[in-house]
Amino acid sequence: MIKNMNIRKLFIISLIAMVGFNILSPNQSFAQKRKTRKVLLKENEALRKTIDSLKNLIGEDINLSDTTNYEDSLNLGSIDILEGEGDLFDNAVPGANSDSLLAVWYAQKRLSGTPQKVVDFDNEVFTSDIPDEVYIQNIKNMNSVIQIPYNQVVKNHIIFYTQKIQAKSRTILGLCSYYMPMFEEVFDSYDLPKELACLAIIESALNPFAVSRAKAKGIWQFMLTTGKIYGLEINSYVDERFDPEKSAHAAARYLKDAYAIFGDWALAISSYNCGAGNVNKAIKRARGSKNYWDIYKYLPRETRGYMPAFVAALYLTHYYKNYNIVPEKISLPAHVDTFRIHKNLHFEQIAENLDITVEELRVLNPQYIRDIIPAHTSGYILKLPFNHTPTFIEKENEIYAYKDSIYFNPILYSKYKAGKGGDYEESKIYHKVRKGQTLGGIANRYKVTVAQLKRWNNLKSNTLRIGQNLVIYKNGAPIKKVNTNKSVTSNVEKASNEDANKKEKYKTYTIKKGDNLYGIARKHGMSLNELLKLNGLTTKSKIFAGKKLKVKN
């Protein structure tokens, strides 16, 4: 038995390679070795069984590839838009075929552009006429409170932003003139470094309509669960992940929590990409070191370039003039006014009464995903270019009444109100577990989370059995069917509401071995700050198994 795990891994990898190469001997040509489909399938099955057996020999440690724990991750990997892998702007703006210059701006200026080869920043060596001493001095001159490292990986990212993708950088800088003042003000209100605003560049290339392959949404790329934990409203009408300002507040709250956990900005920034759990795992693998470059190789592959990319984005915003990069002029309004809306309002009601298009309204108010401001429940904000302010004030009541019986007729409105609920049964699919499959792999395949799979299938552990059928809802979560009998429904809803009112807002949670404050907060739909304030704790407070905490019910 081989005791040293690293030697065992090398041994197994070598053995797997030997098994694979033995299919075709070096002394035989492919033509000489041609076999029937039946024979090839049989050999392939035998080879797969051999590899499975070798994996079982050393257990789970055979998984040498970089993985992300989907339960820990904040956004399941940021979009690779600048490396040419993303399709961020391909269908980003509703109504992109219209003639509105403002609405089609994002679509016409797609940062994805022509697909490029994905850059391996760890192994590529980009060269520049600029000496390292200049880069180092420029970084020092930025006077950032966030410690900025410099090495070949960071240099590669800086050269990439400033020299390799100058056309895309022009577009990003143009958007910076609109979004950065807003984001910097938000981070300053939380007493956080304003430089953190540059994270939005590497998250979404400053596109408020961004949707990643993993369904992270908005400029700040929040997953649904994390967005709700950090105070974003997400329902059938409103998705505040698309609201640049409100999602910036959520990002600030997350980063404040992350810094409280790690006490290091490089680690906090990395956790924004892959989750605090994955950063903690990397720290453990690095024997407890909290130096970013010590844990670098233990981070998920898509996270390793996150901090260097942040440095490059920050560098670009400071020194783009040195590279003769001229920010692109954008057509977004320089100033907008906000109105609090107290009645249901459709974008088309506004557009047909003001000299503005629906597409322009969508760009300024991207959080309203059905073109409806559902102000029947609470006051919502409408943003308009300042030049439309006088007309809106003058005609406000007229706008509310305009075709309201059409836009808010009971049949149409009930369909809107149902949201995606009516599609859940259609999106319900079944997956039959095959040998070698894991919950994480299945979740990745269907773009859902491990936690969702376990909840939908009442799983208490991550163990699966071959042949097991798993229920999967591709739209996110099932809902209960509503009884169409109005009298019965009203009684049920009344009783349900009365029961809900009786429920306590908080409950007691007993700390278990291995728990940490961040994990407990997240499990109960709270931010770390909420949990600490509720229990009179600080980030330095020690917890132990058996101690009781107050958490959300």
PyMOL commands that set and color helices and strands:
alter all, ss='L'
color gray80, all
select helices_A, chain A and resi 5-21+37-62+81-83+101-108+132-141+152-164+166-189+194-204+224-229+240-242+244-262+265-274+276-285+292-298+301-304+306-323+347-351+358-364+386-401+404-407+410-427+439-446+450-456+486-502+517-523+528-535
alter helices_A, ss='H'
color red, helices_A
select strands_A, chain A and resi 336-341+345-346+372-373+380-385+428-432+469-473+506-510+548-552
alter strands_A, ss='S'
color yellow, strands_A
deselect
rebuild
show_as cartoon
